[in-house]
Amino acid sequence: MNIIIKENYEQMSKYAAQIIANFIKAKPDCVLGLATGSTQIGAYRELIRLHKEEGLDFSQVKTFNLDEYLGVGIDLSKPYDLDQSYARFMHEELFKHVNIKKENIYIPDGLTKEPNKFCQWYEEQIKKAGGIDLQLLGIGRDGHWAFNEPGSSLATRTRIHALTKDTLDDNYESFYKKAGIERSQMPHFAITMGIGTILEAKNILMIANGLKKAEVVAQCIEGPITSQITASAIQLHSGGITVVLDKEAASKLKNLEHYMHVEKLKRDYGLDSIA
């Protein structure tokens, strides 16, 4: 597991974006797993810059998003702050700014009338695409990945899942409150990739920033593997793992000095983990 610690959110975001960009350059038809949330916005903006200023080509890339609220769908006729779907977030924060093909974008359909069948179909599409080459992840305050809330089995597949109070609170503050939407109007269920699905990605890139994530980041990376912190499943992954943190998010790691020492050694010997 490569633990990379950057000074601040901007540096973290640029580093993560460069990892993604290098995957695209090495394999132009790569399959990316993408995540929604404020943590990812900086990386997406850097990818947009790389596309516009340096010609980063998304034309052959396929993407699969982690999750979507059940009962919510993209409506491009609405102002950005009134459409709270994750599909709309991805459209506004990344897709409409790069040359990715619409048919290569896969996002769970929150408006599906047959959610269980859709979940099975989504799994099949990931397999049909050859699996995910690089999965981008954040981490929730309670240690969840996607909408795999505490207590979720670490073997789960794409499915419907009820959201916890903490997740509802966080998402209300981030997405709904500013749009003047009542908390009671928020969706309480979501379609989410399961932990088992996520762990099948060939490579994982997890990013986190801020003091509010420091404790759970330490538990995820250095604590026991537990369904109460579903992101701790990162320790089970057998492929390439890179965790990029800002200094605040890394501040409670017990082995912080060691991670920084290893990072320096890699730089000194030309073994930087941006590959």
C-alpha positions in Angstrom: 0.0 0.0 0.0 1.4 3.3 -1.1 0.6 6.1 1.5 1.3 9.5 -0.1 1.0 12.6 2.2 0.6 16.0 0.6 0.7 19.5 2.2 -2.9 20.4 1.4 -6.0 19.6 -0.6 -4.8 21.2 -3.8 -1.6 19.1 -3.8 -3.5 16.0 -2.9 -6.0 16.6 -5.7 -3.3 17.2 -8.4 -1.4 14.1 -7.4 -4.5 11.9 -7.5 -5.5 13.4 -10.9 -2.0 12.7 -12.3 -2.3 9.0 -11.2 -5.6 8.8 -13.1 -4.2 10.7 -16.1 -1.3 8.3 -16.3 -3.6 5.3 -16.3 -5.5 6.8 -19.3 -2.2 7.5 -21.2 -1.0 4.0 -20.6 -4.3 2.4 -21.5 -6.5 4.8 -23.5 -9.5 2.4 -23.3 -9.1 1.9 -19.6 -12.1 1.4 -17.3 -12.3 3.9 -14.4 -14.4 3.6 -11.3 -15.5 7.0 -10.2 -16.8 8.5 -6.9 -19.1 11.4 -6.1 -18.4 13.9 -3.3 -16.6 17.2 -2.4 -13.3 15.3 -1.8 -13.1 14.4 -5.5 -13.9 17.8 -7.0 -10.3 19.0 -6.9 -9.1 15.9 -8.8 -11.8 16.2 -11.4 -11.0 19.9 -12.0 -7.4 19.0 -12.5 -8.4 16.2 -15.0 -10.4 18.9 -16.8 -7.4 21.1 -17.0 -5.2 18.3 -18.2 -7.8 17.6 -21.0 -8.1 21.2 -22.1 -4.5 22.3 -21.7 -2.5 19.1 -22.3 -4.8 17.1 -24.5 -5.7 14.3 -22.1 -8.0 12.1 -24.2 -11.1 10.5 -22.6 -12.6 9.4 -25.9 -12.0 5.6 -25.3 -12.4 5.6 -21.5 -15.3 3.9 -19.9 -16.5 4.9 -16.4 -18.6 3.2 -13.7 -19.8 5.3 -10.8 -20.1 3.8 -7.4 -23.6 4.9 -6.4 -26.8 6.9 -6.8 -29.8 7.8 -4.7 -32.8 5.6 -5.3 -35.7 7.6 -6.7 -33.4 10.3 -8.1 -32.3 10.9 -11.7 -30.5 13.5 -13.8 -32.6 16.3 -15.1 -30.5 18.7 -17.3 -33.3 21.1 -17.5 -32.9 22.0 -13.8 -30.3 24.3 -12.3 -27.3 22.5 -10.9 -28.2 23.2 -7.3 -31.8 21.9 -7.7 -30.9 18.5 -9.2 -29.2 16.5 -6.4 -28.6 13.3 -8.4 -25.0 12.0 -8.4 -25.4 11.7 -12.2 -25.9 15.4 -12.4 -22.9 16.0 -10.1 -20.7 13.9 -12.4 -22.0 15.7 -15.5 -21.3 19.1 -14.1 -18.0 18.4 -12.3 -16.4 16.3 -15.0 -18.2 14.7 -18.0 -19.4 17.8 -19.8 -15.9 19.3 -19.7 -14.1 16.4 -21.4 -14.4 14.3 -24.5 -15.8 11.2 -23.0 -18.5 9.4 -25.0 -22.0 9.3 -23.5 -22.3 5.6 -24.2 -19.2 4.9 -22.2 -20.6 6.5 -19.0 -22.3 4.1 -16.5 -24.0 5.5 -13.4 -26.6 3.5 -11.3 -30.1 4.4 -12.5 -31.9 5.9 -9.5 -35.2 5.9 -11.4 -35.2 2.3 -12.4 -38.5 0.5 -11.8 -36.8 -2.8 -11.2 -33.8 -2.0 -8.9 -32.8 -5.5 -8.1 -32.6 -6.4 -11.8 -30.7 -3.2 -12.5 -28.1 -4.1 -9.9 -27.5 -7.4 -11.5 -27.3 -5.7 -14.9 -24.7 -3.2 -13.6 -22.5 -6.0 -12.3 -22.7 -7.7 -15.7 -21.7 -4.5 -17.5 -18.6 -4.1 -15.3 -17.6 -7.7 -16.2 -18.4 -7.1 -19.9 -16.1 -4.1 -19.8 -13.3 -6.3 -18.5 -13.4 -5.1 -14.9 -12.4 -1.8 -13.4 -8.7 -0.9 -14.0 -8.6 1.9 -11.4 -11.2 2.6 -8.7 -11.3 6.1 -7.2 -12.6 6.2 -3.7 -13.2 8.7 -0.8 -14.1 7.7 2.7 -17.1 8.7 4.8 -16.9 10.1 8.3 -18.0 6.7 9.6 -15.5 4.8 7.4 -17.9 3.8 4.6 -17.1 3.3 0.9 -19.8 4.3 -1.6 -23.1 3.7 0.3 -21.8 0.6 2.1 -22.7 1.8 5.5 -21.3 0.3 8.8 -22.3 -3.3 9.2 -22.3 -4.0 5.4 -20.8 -7.4 4.6 -17.3 -7.1 3.0 -18.5 -9.5 0.3 -21.5 -7.5 -0.9 -22.3 -6.9 -4.6 -24.2 -4.0 -6.2 -27.4 -3.7 -4.4 -30.1 -1.4 -2.7 -29.0 -0.2 0.7 -30.5 2.0 3.4 -28.6 5.1 4.4 -27.5 5.9 8.0 -28.3 9.1 9.9 -24.7 10.2 9.6 -24.7 9.8 5.9 -28.0 11.6 5.5 -26.7 14.4 7.7 -23.5 14.8 5.7 -25.2 14.7 2.3 -27.8 17.1 3.5 -25.2 19.7 4.4 -23.2 19.1 1.2 -26.0 18.8 -1.4 -29.5 19.5 -0.2 -29.4 22.4 2.4 -27.9 24.9 -0.1 -30.7 24.0 -2.6 -33.4 24.8 0.0 -34.6 21.2 0.1 -36.0 19.9 3.4 -34.1 17.0 5.0 -37.3 15.0 5.1 -37.4 15.1 1.3 -34.0 13.4 0.9 -33.9 9.8 -0.4 -33.2 7.3 2.3 -32.1 4.5 0.0 -29.4 4.2 -2.6 -28.0 1.9 -5.3 -24.4 1.1 -4.5 -21.5 -1.0 -5.6 -20.8 -3.5 -2.9 -17.4 -3.9 -1.1 -16.9 -7.2 -3.0 -17.4 -5.4 -6.3 -15.0 -2.6 -5.3 -12.3 -5.1 -4.3 -12.3 -6.6 -7.7 -10.9 -3.4 -9.2 -7.3 -4.1 -10.4 -6.1 -0.9 -8.7 -7.5 1.3 -5.9 -6.9 5.1 -5.4 -8.3 6.4 -2.1 -8.2 10.1 -1.3 -9.1 12.0 1.9 -8.5 15.4 3.3 -9.2 17.4 6.5 -9.0 16.8 10.2 -12.6 15.4 10.3 -11.3 12.4 8.3 -8.1 11.8 10.3 -9.5 9.4 12.9 -11.3 7.2 10.4 -8.4 7.2 7.9 -6.2 5.8 10.7 -8.7 3.2 11.5 -9.1 2.2 7.9 -5.4 1.9 7.2 -4.0 0.7 10.5 -6.9 -0.7 12.4 -8.6 -4.1 12.2 -10.5 -5.1 9.2 -14.2 -4.8 10.2 -17.6 -4.4 8.6 -18.1 -1.5 11.0 -15.6 0.5 8.9 -16.1 -0.9 5.4 -13.2 1.0 4.0 -10.9 -1.1 6.1 -11.4 -3.7 3.4 -8.7 -1.8 1.5 -6.3 -4.0 3.5 -7.7 -7.1 1.7 -7.0 -5.8 -1.8 -4.2 -7.7 -3.6 -3.6 -5.3 -6.4 -2.1 -1.8 -6.5 -3.3 0.5 -3.7 -2.4 4.2 -3.4 -3.8 6.3 -0.6 -3.3 10.1 -1.1 -3.9 12.3 2.0 -3.4 15.9 3.0 -1.4 16.5 6.2 -4.6 16.9 8.3 -6.2 13.7 7.2 -2.9 11.9 7.9 -2.3 13.4 11.3 -3.6 10.5 13.4 -1.7 7.7 11.6 0.5 5.9 14.1 3.1 5.1 11.4 3.1 8.6 9.9 6.8 9.2 10.1 7.5 5.8 8.4 5.1 6.5 5.5 6.8 9.9 4.9 10.2 8.3 5.1 9.2 5.7 2.5 7.8 8.4 0.3 11.0 10.3 0.4 13.1 7.2 -0.4 10.9 6.5 -3.4 11.4 10.1 -4.6 15.2 9.9 -4.0 15.5 6.6 -6.0 13.1 7.6 -8.8 10.4 5.2 -7.6 7.6 7.7 -7.2 4.2 5.9 -7.1 2.7 8.0 -9.9 2.8 5.2 -12.5 
